[in-house]
Structure formats: C-alpha cells, structure tokens
Amino acid sequence: MKSQNMTEFEFFMELRLLGVEHLGQVRLAILETNGQISVYFFPDKLVRPGLPILPEHCCERFIKMPEDADYACIHCSEVVALNANDEIACPRCAHKVWVKASTATRVT
C-alpha cells in the first residue's frame, strides 16, 4: 500500500465501499495495479471474528476490557478472546488498544 501512496484509512474506506464491515469477512484483498481493490469474501458460515473497519468515532476503543469477548487489536488486527478487566498488550504487536471484534455477516 505504501508504494501506491494509500493509507490504511483509505484502504479501509475502499473496503467499506465494497461492502466490507470487518476483516473477518475477507478471505483475500488485492490492490490491483490500477489502484482498485479486488475482494474475495468468506461464505457467511466461515466468517470469523475480525477488526471492524468503521471510522474511529464509530467503534469504542478499550485498554481495559468491559466484558468477556473477542477483541481485535486496532494496530495489527489480531483477534484475541479477552476477559472483563483484562489490560494486556497484543501478543502480535504489543499495542494495548482494542475494539470488540465483529462477527457480522455480509448483507447482500
């Protein structure tokens, strides 16, 4: 994406325009040479918890988890089952800010 001068925010915007709500719906996304994005989706029954790609003001962020749930790291998208009151760093990237992972299926 850096070689195409595209930020993660622009990439997420393009995914939203293609009907993606969270990364657990996406099997594969390809940035084409013309700058467009091709997306291959998981079938609904194979969708897994994923990082919501809504704008920042639409997703509450947590350092201390409010309840037991799957949470996604906002930095690297790693999804981890966490317990209420956990305050942990991401095991993949060590960042400490999380959002609740989404399991929404696509509306087609």
N, C-alpha and C positions, 0 to 999 in steps of 0.2 A: 504494500500500500504506500509506503514511503516513496518508492520510485515513481509512483503515479500521483504524488502530491495529494493523497487522500488521507484525512484524519480518521480515527476510529468513529468520531461523531458523524462524519459524512458517510462512512461505510454503514453505520447503523441506520442512518436516515434512508439510504438506498434500500437496505433490507426491509425496513418498515414499509416503504413504497411497494415492495413486492409481497407484502402480507405476512412478514415475519414478526412475531411478538416477542419471542425469546429464542436463545441459541439452541435449546434442546430440540427445536423443531427442524433444525437444519442438519442435513446429512453432509452436504458439501456446498460451499460457496466459492465461485471462481471469479476473480477480477479479470475480465477479458481485455484484450489488447486495445479495444476501442473505448475502454473506460466503463463499460456497462458490467453489471454483475449478473452472473447466472447462478441460480439457486436450485439445489436438489433437496427435497424435503423427505423427512422420515414419514412413513404412513402413521396415521393417528395412534395406532396401537403400539408403535415403537417410540413415540415421543418420550423424551426423558426430561427430568428437571433441568432447567437452564437459566442463564442470566437474562433477565428482561432487558430489552434494548430500547425501552422507552426513554424519553429525555429525563435528565436528572431530577427535575422537580416533580416527576410523576412516580418515582419509586423512593420509598423511605429507606434510608441507609442506617446501618447499625454497627456499633462497635461492641455493644453488649446485647446479646440476643434476647428478644422479648418472650420467646416461646420455643418449644422443641419444633424444629422444622428443617427442611433442606434450605441452605443459604448458598448464594453464589458470590464469589469474590468479585468486586467491581473492577479490579485491576486485570485479572487474568481469566476470569470466568469459571474457575474451579468450583465445583459444587460439592458441598460437604454437609452431612447431617450434623446439626449442632443442637445443643440443649439450651433451655432457658438459662439466662445469666452467664453463658459462656462468653469469654472475651479472649479470642485466640487469633493468632496470625494464620494466614493462609498457608497450608503446607506446601503449595507450589511456589508462591512468590513472596511470602512473608508480609504482605499487606494486611491491614487489620479492619478494613471496611467491607461490609457485606450488605446484600439485599436478599430478600426472600426469593428463592428460586421459583420459577413458574413452571407449571405442567400443562398449561393451556394447549388445547389442540387448535388447529387452524380452522377458521370459518371460511368455507369455500362455496 
